[in-house]
């Protein structure tokens, strides 16, 4: 009996690590507000399905449009940090070795420029990934808000939003 991992285990480790790096790069990019770099992570037709629960759902297609949307939403913050809290990556989605899915539970740490008020928002990304020419990309993203700092001045009280029925 050998203690060496099989070729399949090694491939899974490489793929898992590549997707985790892609997710980490996204968190870094958002924190730095480096919107042009989204084109290095998102397929050109990648759609962000956005559900904040308290506003109408909307779809944003393509890295440039996603960057413009998130960038304008973040303009009011003098401090913003995107933090991945937990991730679950499933390889070979639908039996395809070049497809994967994942859940990312995340939070945003923010401070408003005008008031100096600190807020926190929690959310869930349900992502699809595709490997093209040996490289993993975001191919579809579904975001759902889960909780956010209560109004007006509560720092640690949260408005907890309904969880998705299919979770």
Beta strands, then each sheet from edge to edge (+ up, - down):
strand 1: 42-51
strand 2: 58-61
strand 3: 77-91
strand 4: 99-112
strand 5: 118-132
strand 6: 135-149
strand 7: 158-160
sheet 1: 2+ 1- 6- 5+ 4- 3+
sheet 2: 2+ 1- 6- 7+
end
